């Protein structure tokens, strides 16, 4: 009975570790996606700034 109990405990620990790794992996993916989306937003802001700068250059002044 003791061996069976320790076997179940080992299985539970393995399942817990696997779940923790999966959760950490998902959190890392979400952080990467958030970082990429913020960089994309930053890149679009740069494009808008460049377009405005182009308008200023074309007209000379506003």
Secondary structure, DSSP 4 states (H G I P E B T S, - for coil): -HHHHHHHHHHHHHHHHHHHHHHHHHHHHHHHHHHHHHHHHHHHHHHHHHHHHHHHHHHS--
